[in-house]
């Protein structure tokens, strides 16, 4: 099992930037897949981005391509999400997740461990 703790959320104006962090502890070697999801009020949780601890396998939803960048620091067991050019529609709770396989990385069902979430609010 892996424990995940997100941080870095907050309130920002449209066009601004935020960088989210996800600190992982426990058996991270058993969870090669790492992802970010978000859930806005009244909406279902949706995929944002994924990566692997080994790198070289990343993906994004079209909604954030060119604006968000996922990265990781293996030495710190930490994953990041750099969010630029933020829009009000990016407002949501952002969750970090870890999965045991790299199949279907955009599906929430590929992930077995979840963080508690961090709120991102983008004002217009």
Secondary structure per residue as TSV (DSSP state, phi and psi in degrees):
chain	resnum	aa	ss	phi	psi
A	1	X	-	360.0	149.8
A	2	X	E	-123.6	137.6
A	3	X	E	-101.6	136.9
A	4	X	E	-127.6	133.6
A	5	X	E	-131.3	118.0
A	6	X	E	-91.0	154.1
A	7	X	E	-155.8	167.4
A	8	X	-	104.1	-4.1
A	9	X	-	-70.3	171.7
A	10	X	E	165.4	-166.7
A	11	X	E	-105.0	130.7
A	12	X	E	-143.4	151.7
A	13	X	E	-79.5	155.4
A	14	X	T	-55.1	137.1
A	15	X	T	92.5	-10.9
A	16	X	-	-83.9	-173.7
A	17	X	-	-132.7	152.8
A	18	X	E	-144.3	153.1
A	19	X	E	-125.3	116.9
A	20	X	E	-91.0	147.3
A	21	X	E	-123.1	150.5
A	22	X	E	-135.8	108.5
A	23	X	E	-91.3	126.2
A	24	X	E	-108.6	141.4
A	25	X	E	-140.4	163.4
A	26	X	E	96.8	-149.2
A	27	X	-	-83.8	68.7
A	28	X	G	-64.7	-26.2
A	29	X	G	-65.1	-21.4
A	30	X	G	-87.4	-0.5
A	31	X	-	-128.8	76.6
A	32	X	-	-68.3	-25.9
A	33	X	E	-94.8	132.8
A	34	X	E	-129.4	140.8
A	35	X	E	-147.0	163.9
A	36	X	E	-117.9	134.6
A	37	X	E	-127.3	166.0
A	38	X	E	-145.0	155.6
A	39	X	E	-139.7	118.1
A	40	X	-	-91.0	157.4
A	41	X	T	-55.9	129.9
A	42	X	T	76.9	4.6
A	43	X	S	-121.3	162.7
A	44	X	-	-78.1	157.2
A	45	X	-	-64.6	136.5
A	46	X	E	-129.5	151.6
A	47	X	E	-70.3	140.9
A	48	X	E	-115.2	-55.7
A	49	X	E	-161.2	157.6
A	50	X	E	-140.3	158.0
A	51	X	E	-153.6	179.6
A	52	X	E	-127.8	157.0
A	53	X	T	-62.1	-26.8
A	54	X	T	-82.2	-11.4
A	55	X	-	78.4	175.4
A	56	X	S	80.3	-0.7
A	57	X	-	-137.4	88.3
A	58	X	-	-124.4	157.5
A	59	X	E	-156.7	156.1
A	60	X	E	-138.5	151.6
A	61	X	-	-69.9	149.1
A	62	X	T	-59.5	-24.5
A	63	X	T	-64.0	-23.0
A	64	X	T	-122.4	-2.2
A	65	X	T	-57.3	134.6
A	66	X	T	85.3	-11.7
A	67	X	T	-114.6	-35.6
A	68	X	E	-108.0	150.5
A	69	X	E	-137.9	127.1
A	70	X	E	-98.5	141.9
A	71	X	E	-152.1	172.6
A	72	X	E	-149.6	153.7
A	73	X	E	-120.5	100.9
A	74	X	G	-62.5	-34.7
A	75	X	G	-63.8	-29.7
A	76	X	G	-102.1	-0.3
A	77	X	T	51.4	44.5
A	78	X	E	-129.6	137.5
A	79	X	E	-111.6	149.8
A	80	X	E	-128.3	157.9
A	81	X	E	-135.7	105.9
A	82	X	E	-85.9	121.7
A	83	X	E	-117.1	116.3
A	84	X	-	-115.8	164.3
A	85	X	S	48.4	48.7
A	86	X	-	-65.4	145.9
A	87	X	-	-120.3	156.0
A	88	X	G	-54.8	-32.8
A	89	X	G	-72.5	-5.2
A	90	X	G	-82.8	-6.6
A	91	X	-	-61.4	124.9
A	92	X	E	-178.2	171.4
A	93	X	E	-88.3	128.3
A	94	X	E	-102.9	129.7
A	95	X	E	-115.9	140.4
A	96	X	E	-96.5	143.6
A	97	X	E	-143.8	154.2
A	98	X	E	-129.6	139.7
A	99	X	E	-128.7	153.5
A	100	X	S	-83.2	-20.3
A	101	X	S	-132.4	166.0
A	102	X	-	-102.3	14.8
A	103	X	T	-80.4	144.8
A	104	X	T	50.0	54.9
A	105	X	T	-66.5	-14.4
A	106	X	T	-93.1	-1.0
A	107	X	S	-95.6	133.2
A	108	X	G	-64.1	-20.8
A	109	X	G	-76.7	-8.1
A	110	X	G	-81.1	-6.5
A	111	X	-	-115.4	131.9
A	112	X	-	-107.6	-14.5
A	113	X	E	-124.4	136.4
A	114	X	E	-133.5	147.3
A	115	X	-	-84.5	-179.6
A	116	X	-	-83.9	-14.7
A	117	X	-	96.2	153.7
A	118	X	E	-136.5	135.9
A	119	X	E	-81.6	131.6
A	120	X	E	-119.8	124.0
A	121	X	E	-124.3	124.9
A	122	X	E	-114.3	117.7
A	123	X	E	-92.4	148.7
A	124	X	-	-89.4	360.0
